[in-house]
Amino acid sequence: MENSTQGSNLRSENSVSYESPYPIFAMAVSSFAAAHHGLRRRSVAVGSFLEEYKNRVEILSFEEDTVTLKTNPGLAFDHPYPPTKLMFHPNPTASMKSADLLVSSGDYLRLWEVREASIEPVSTLNNSKTSEYCAPLTSFDWNEVEPRRIGTSSIDTTCTIWDIEKGVVETQLIAHDKEVYDIAWGEAGVFASVSADGSVRIFDLRDKEHSTIIYESPQPDTPLLRLAWNKQDLRYMATILMDSNKVVILDIRSPAMPVAELERHNASVNAIAWAPQSSRHISSAGDDGQALIWELPTVAGPNGIDPMSMYSAGAEINQLQWSAAQPDWIAIAFSNKLQMLKV
């Protein structure tokens, strides 16, 4: 996926694929680089999507220098229900040993320790005060500034902030009027969420009684499915609507009206990710099988922006990650395939 010419296509030496025995949904790329025989190696986690209790998570090794993805039979484990999201520790050097931490959401929030040749469960966190069961978790986000904090979103309208070092709930908020589908941290104590009620809301943990609605779906009660906060410029975030080909770019200084709407997908958008090294680049992927990279103009206009590069997977893409540790690589998942694309 060269970015020098608009609409450029991928060359074979700029990609590598892994074919799983299962359909893939959840996916994560580690921030932790391990040295292995002189090569830079990172972990990529993929979670199965099977409509049954027993699902599977596999950890692959991605070696950038040789552009290879390798499996390790010891680095796979059974997972209850399909994981709705996977995420490696965002800042492993701050607290980690040689191992890495992986978190998954689904029926509960679960922490796993990824060792050299095995994976060990660390803890299972349940936010229900009244039952051994909790409402399913739709997503979560790990706070890069305060890595002890993870925020989860749930179908029960709540967002829960965990202190994972103590294994306790820091706070739980009724965040929306309907199911909460995604959550994203901005600063240490500020997060945003999107919901089936069609709103983007920002919360500050210093004032838990109030939230700020910065965007609402043009058609009432059209759910917002995903949210991505621009870590290079916290004024901007992006969201996607259910059954919509648009990526909506928001400026939190001017609520209600998007600063841009990216409308070049030919079907529903499923995933969005800001570039880790640039405040003006964002990627998107959708049911049209396209992964697009956009460069936002410095003076944004609402329409008419074309992607700077594109890649066709040939199948509906349901997941996309742009790792902070690997700004040259984007990971996409479609059907039972994981693909690393060099940008």
ROPATI-302757 format. One record per residue (C-alpha): y, z, x. Coordinates in steps of 0.001 Angstrom, whole numbers, plus 524288, in hexadecimal, padded with zeros to 5 digits. Layout:
% residues N
    py    pz    px
     Y     Z     X
...
END
This chain:
% residues 343
    py    pz    px
 80000 80000 80000
 80A8B 7FB15 80907
 8183D 7FEC4 804FB
 81F3E 7F3E2 80C10
 81DFC 7E9E9 8012A
 81EE5 7EC3B 7F2BF
 811F1 7EB0F 7EBCA
 80A6E 7EAB3 7F886
 7FBD8 7ECBE 7F7F5
 7F310 7F599 7FFB2
 7EC41 7F0E7 80BF3
 7DE5A 7F588 80E05
 7E188 7FCBB 81A9F
 7EB59 804F7 8131E
 7E1D0 80B49 809BF
 7D52B 812C1 80928
 7CCD7 8160E 7FD54
 7C2C1 82021 7F97E
 7B983 81E17 7EE1C
 7B547 82A95 7E749
 7A909 82C20 7DEE8
 7B23E 83124 7D441
 7BEC6 82CEF 7CD89
 7CA3D 832F3 7D4F0
 7D617 83984 7CF19
 7DB86 844D7 7D713
 7DF0F 84229 7E537
 7E638 848CA 7F06C
 7E9BE 845E2 7FE95
 7EAAC 85133 8081D
 7F6BA 854FD 80FCF
 7EE0F 85A1B 81AAE
 7EA90 850E0 825E0
 7DE4A 85453 82D68
 7DB38 84E90 83AB4
 7CDD2 84846 83AEA
 7C93A 84134 8472C
 7D74F 83E17 84A42
 7D9F6 8385B 83CE0
 7E36F 83D58 832A4
 7DB50 8411A 826EE
 7DFB2 8458E 81985
 7D835 849F4 80DAB
 7D889 842DB 800B9
 7D2DB 849AC 7F4C7
 7CDFF 84254 7E8D5
 7C951 84834 7DC08
 7BFFE 841F0 7D26C
 7C334 83F5D 7C439
 7B6AE 84186 7BC94
 7B6A6 845D9 7AE66
 7AD85 85116 7B131
 7AE18 85EA5 7B70A
 7A919 85B5C 7C49E
 7B2A4 85357 7CC90
 7B41B 850F0 7DB0C
 7BEA1 851D2 7E585
 7BCE4 84AC7 7F27B
 7C4E8 84C58 7FEDE
 7C614 84008 8070A
 7CB4D 83E7D 814CD
 7D5C5 83423 81687
 7D7EE 82FDB 8248F
 7E4CC 82899 82581
 7E264 822B4 832F3
 7D5CD 81BE5 82F16
 7D95B 81A8A 8208A
 7CC88 82062 81BF4
 7C85D 8297D 81100
 7BC40 8318E 813B6
 7B42D 83AAF 80B5F
 7AE1C 84783 80F83
 7A2F6 84C83 806DE
 7A6F4 85A89 809B7
 7B4B4 85835 804AC
 7B199 85669 7F647
 7AFCD 86021 7EB5A
 7AD29 86133 7DCE5
 7B915 863A1 7D459
 7B900 868A8 7C64F
 7BE92 85DDA 7BDBA
 7C6A7 852C3 7C39B
 7D19B 85816 7CC31
 7DEB6 85460 7C638
 7E550 8554A 7D387
 7E1ED 857E6 7E1BD
 7EB6B 85C06 7EC4C
 7EA47 86052 7FA72
 7F2E2 86B00 80018
 80069 864B0 80170
 803D2 86BD0 80E04
 7F726 86FC4 814AC
 7FD61 87350 821AC
 804B5 87E4A 81AE4
 7F8B8 88614 8175E
 7EC4F 87F12 81AF2
 7E1C1 880E7 824DD
 7D9DF 874EB 828B9
 7D5B6 87362 81A96
 7DD62 86D65 80F71
 7DF2B 87256 8019E
 7DC7F 869BB 7F5DC
 7E06A 86D55 7E7FD
 7DB0B 86769 7DB77
 7DEC9 868CE 7CD32
 7D685 86721 7C124
 7D142 87269 7B941
 7D73F 87BA1 7C36D
 7DF1C 87AE0 7CFFA
 7D561 87B32 7DB24
 7D795 87CD1 7E9C2
 7CE12 8773C 7F3C4
 7CD89 87867 80291
 7CA6B 86B90 8094E
 7C390 86E5B 8162A
 7BE8C 864FA 8206D
 7B153 8630D 819E6
 7B1BF 86AB8 80D2C
 7BA26 86E8B 8019F
 7BAB9 87C7C 7FCCE
 7C091 88169 7EFF9
 7CBB3 88B04 7F257
 7D004 88F47 7E4BC
 7D07E 88B89 7D65F
 7DD32 88EEC 7CF69
 7DDA7 89106 7C0A0
 7EAF2 89274 7BA43
 7E5DE 897AB 7AD50
 7E8C5 8A60C 7AB71
 7E007 8A76C 79F8C
 7D3F7 89F62 7A27D
 7CAFD 89AF9 7AD50
 7CE8C 88D35 7A910
 7DBB3 8868E 7AA77
 7E1A5 87A44 7A4C1
 7DE97 86E25 7ACF3
 7E816 86B59 7B7F4
 7EE04 85DC1 7B7D1
 7F427 85E4C 7C554
 7FA2E 86701 7CFC5
 80361 86653 7DB5A
 80350 86DCD 7E823
 81070 872F7 7ECA1
 81376 86D87 7FA23
 81E64 8775E 7FCB6
 81679 88322 7F7F6
 80841 87F21 7FA2E
 80341 88BA3 7F3DA
 80831 88628 7E6E7
 80104 87C6B 7DE60
 805E3 8788C 7D0E4
 7FC42 873E7 7C68A
 7FE77 86CAE 7B9C3
 7F5B4 86E3C 7ADF3
 7F2D7 868C9 7A078
 7F6A1 8761F 79AD7
 8054D 872DC 79D00
 80672 87C01 7A8C1
 8094C 87AE3 7B728
 803B3 8859A 7BFC7
 808AD 88915 7CD57
 7FE22 88ED2 7D610
 7FF0C 896A2 7E292
 7F27D 8914F 7E865
 7F2AE 89AA9 7F3FB
 7F1DB 8A648 7EAB9
 7EA5C 89EE9 7E03F
 7F3C0 8A36E 7D5A6
 7FCB0 89D12 7CB98
 80ACC 89DF2 7CFEC
 80FE3 8994C 7C2D9
 80B76 891A2 7B6FD
 8151C 88A15 7AEA0
 81432 88343 7A199
 819EA 876DE 7A721
 81951 86CFB 79C05
 81686 86B43 78DA0
 80A01 863B3 7903E
 80016 8618B 79B0D
 805BE 86195 7A8D7
 8006A 8560D 7B08F
 80669 85774 7BE13
 80E50 86082 7C6AF
 815FD 85E75 7D358
 81D26 8679F 7DC83
 82AD3 864AE 7E13C
 82EFA 870B5 7E8DE
 82842 87DA7 7EB97
 82B49 8830F 7DE0E
 82E40 876D4 7D639
 82459 86E34 7CF56
 8243C 863CF 7C4D4
 81A2E 85FEE 7BAB8
 81742 85513 7B104
 81077 8560C 7A40B
 80AF7 84FBB 797E9
 817CC 853E5 7918B
 81E6A 848FF 7993D
 82773 85142 7A1AD
 829CB 853EC 7B021
 82DCF 8620D 7B218
 8325B 8693D 7BE43
 82FB3 877BF 7C036
 83587 8815F 7C9DF
 82D30 88D69 7CC68
 8399C 89576 7CE05
 83CB0 8930D 7BFA4
 82FD1 891ED 7B881
 835AA 89289 7AAE9
 83C46 8855D 7ABD9
 838BC 87777 7AF49
 8409B 86AF5 7B05C
 83C3A 85EB8 7A942
 8404C 8533B 7B1BD
 83981 84835 7AA7E
 832F9 84576 79D7F
 82ACF 839B9 79973
 832CB 82F4E 7926A
 828A7 82F49 78797
 826DD 83D32 782A2
 81A71 843F2 786DF
 815FA 83927 79006
 80EB3 84130 79A41
 812F4 84156 7A86E
 806CF 84136 7B0FB
 80AD7 84287 7BF33
 8161A 847F1 7C71A
 819BF 845D7 7D55E
 8250A 84CE1 7DBEE
 82B86 845E2 7E74C
 829AC 84F5D 7F2A7
 8333A 847CD 7FB3E
 83E0C 848AD 7F107
 83C0A 8531C 7E6BB
 8461A 84CF4 7DDC7
 83C12 842D8 7D9B4
 82F2C 8433C 7D297
 82687 8394B 7CBEA
 81E4F 839E8 7BF9D
 815A7 830E7 7B795
 8139C 82FED 7A8F0
 806BE 82E61 7A1EB
 802E2 82025 79FA4
 80F1D 81B47 7A697
 810F8 811AA 7B1C4
 81D54 818C9 7B63B
 81FD7 82217 7C16F
 82BB8 82A32 7BD85
 8347E 82ED1 7C8B8
 83CD1 83ABA 7C59F
 84883 840E9 7CC55
 848F3 84F4D 7C8C3
 857CA 84F25 7CA12
 858E0 845D9 7BE8E
 84EA3 849DE 7B48A
 84A24 841B8 7A901
 84CD4 83427 7AE82
 8439C 82E90 7B8E5
 84A04 82925 7C50B
 83F95 81E87 7C59F
 833DD 819A8 7BDFD
 829CC 8121E 7C5DA
 82359 80874 7BC9E
 81B2D 7FEC7 7C44C
 80DA8 803FD 7C0F9
 8065F 7FBF1 7B6CF
 7FF5E 807A0 7B0D8
 80020 81676 7B054
 80432 81D8D 7BCB1
 7FAAA 8285A 7C08B
 7FFA6 82DDD 7CD68
 80C26 82F39 7D55C
 80F29 8346F 7E2F3
 81BB2 8351F 7EADC
 81B61 830DC 7F902
 81A5E 83CE4 801B1
 823CE 83780 80BDB
 82E00 830BA 80368
 83615 8351C 7F7D2
 8374D 82751 7F271
 82938 822A6 7F204
 81F41 8256F 7E76D
 811E2 81FF6 7E441
 80B6E 81E1D 7D711
 7FE3E 81987 7D20D
 7F8AD 81663 7C4CD
 7EF39 81015 7BB77
 7F34E 80289 7C00A
 7EC45 80536 7CCD7
 7F90C 8047D 7D456
 7FE04 80DF7 7DE96
 80C8C 80B8B 7E085
 81668 810BD 7EA5D
 8249C 81127 7E62D
 8312C 812D5 7EDD3
 83B9D 818D7 7E548
 84958 81365 7E74E
 853AC 81CA2 7EC8F
 85BB3 8198A 7E088
 85142 81A2C 7D621
 851BD 811C9 7CA19
 84915 813E6 7BE4C
 841FE 806D4 7BEB6
 83E17 7FB3C 7C6D1
 837BB 801D7 7D27F
 82C28 7FA74 7D841
 821AA 800D2 7E0A3
 822BF 7FE49 7EF2C
 81402 7FD06 7F0CD
 807E9 7FCF2 7E86F
 7F940 7FDC0 7E934
 7EF2A 7F9BF 7DF28
 7E2F8 80212 7DE65
 7DC42 7F9DC 7D41F
 7D9BD 805AB 7CB72
 7E19C 8102F 7C490
 7E755 81982 7CEB2
 7E742 82773 7C9B3
 7EB9A 82EF5 7D5BB
 7F4E6 82D24 7E122
 7F8CE 83600 7EC70
 802D5 83437 7F73E
 7FFF7 83ECD 80113
 80B1A 84577 80849
 8028F 845C5 8145A
 7FF89 8373C 8138A
 80BD9 82FF7 80F94
 805BB 82306 813AD
 7FA77 82451 80A1D
 7F90F 824EB 7FB60
 7EC5E 828C1 7F4CD
 7E880 82320 7E79C
 7DCC6 82580 7DEDA
 7D72F 81BE6 7D516
 7C9DA 81B8B 7CEA2
 7C0B9 821B8 7D8B1
 7C8C4 81D89 7E480
 7D243 82462 7ED80
 7DAD5 81B62 7F56F
 7E43F 81E5C 80072
 7EF3E 8144A 80150
 7F82C 812DB 80D0A
 80642 810FA 808BD
END
